[in-house]
């Protein structure tokens, strides 16, 4: 607030935040007779005596700034009670936006000078408003703390985000406390570009230099990620975002934020390794995974192995889900649908076997297991499932059965009596010569019908 009022040449300023849908004043800054800016934290509801409410409503609704170069001249807000009573000259109201959502507004006024809020001043104020949005996101975790410089430092420390300013012409660089902490730089020494390049990882220095040279030459913003090589040989990953500003004197300045994203990088790398292991394990076991919503049956997630089992290209994305029914064997579609419908109504797990027919005529045998996920009301919200390609096992079973059939055909024409009993002497097989001898069918013999004394003793 102090920086905003001083830079803009305002006499008074308000920081307004949205609590739910209701805007409330959080802090007020005023300029004293000696030119000193005093800031008071005073959470309060907004009244008609605080600011032009019509302008504030427009800013919050449209997410656009309102600038009145001379409020004493007839304008859209002339009928506002505050404007009529205060006889203002210059008015500025900026939205504070976080990820396209308005979280508050910065209101400034000057009762003495018209056109006090020039374009270059407004540009810097917009950057301050953007920084305020980041700080206010952290501030929501500490609603009992005052919105002060002490809180800003604490918020930057928590988020590992420092701020900086750089005047390209003079070379002067300004760092916040957290920026010093990130770079592990002596706070008694002023930061320099030479030091920044010295700290930059050797493999990234040329890229950083080229990005800065291009930005300066084109007068454009900077957005870059690079690494720092610290004195203890550890490596930090940084995300740097800076806005190019042209001062009224024609100097190019950059104001921005630097965030230590090392922890996020390490977490992301660990997650990618984990996903790689899972993908490889699914490939080895021919097991895919997925999730779909209830109701609607819309896909939420499908693994790479799921696509391979169904014969789809993973780059097709979730749209492949709609085409899967065409690849389920026509004789199995009703069974699959009935199984899922029953699991949904009973809020239970399900298992189903079905075949997949690929465009080239290849048939795959699959086994699917699904598990319901319930919401807070106890209703089924989605199902997570695994899809296993059991074609090889099915083919192996078929080969075993074929071998058994061939063996029985050989034994059935043998003149000797041949029988097979299980571990508990259960009757499994008797060749045709034995069946003819005892005068029973295989089913009758298996059911326990009596046989001759000799065969009963043998079998």
Beta strands, then each sheet from edge to edge (+ up, - down):
strand 1: 12-19
strand 2: 22-31
strand 3: 37-45
strand 4: 66-68
strand 5: 90-98
strand 6: 101-110
strand 7: 161-167
strand 8: 173-175
strand 9: 222-229
strand 10: 235-246
strand 11: 252-260
strand 12: 287-293
strand 13: 299-302
strand 14: 350-357
strand 15: 363-374
strand 16: 380-389
strand 17: 419-421
strand 18: 427-430
sheet 1: 3+ 2- 1+ 6- 5+ 4-
sheet 2: 8+ 7- 11+ 10- 9+
sheet 3: 13+ 12- 16+ 15- 14+
sheet 4: 17+ 18-
end
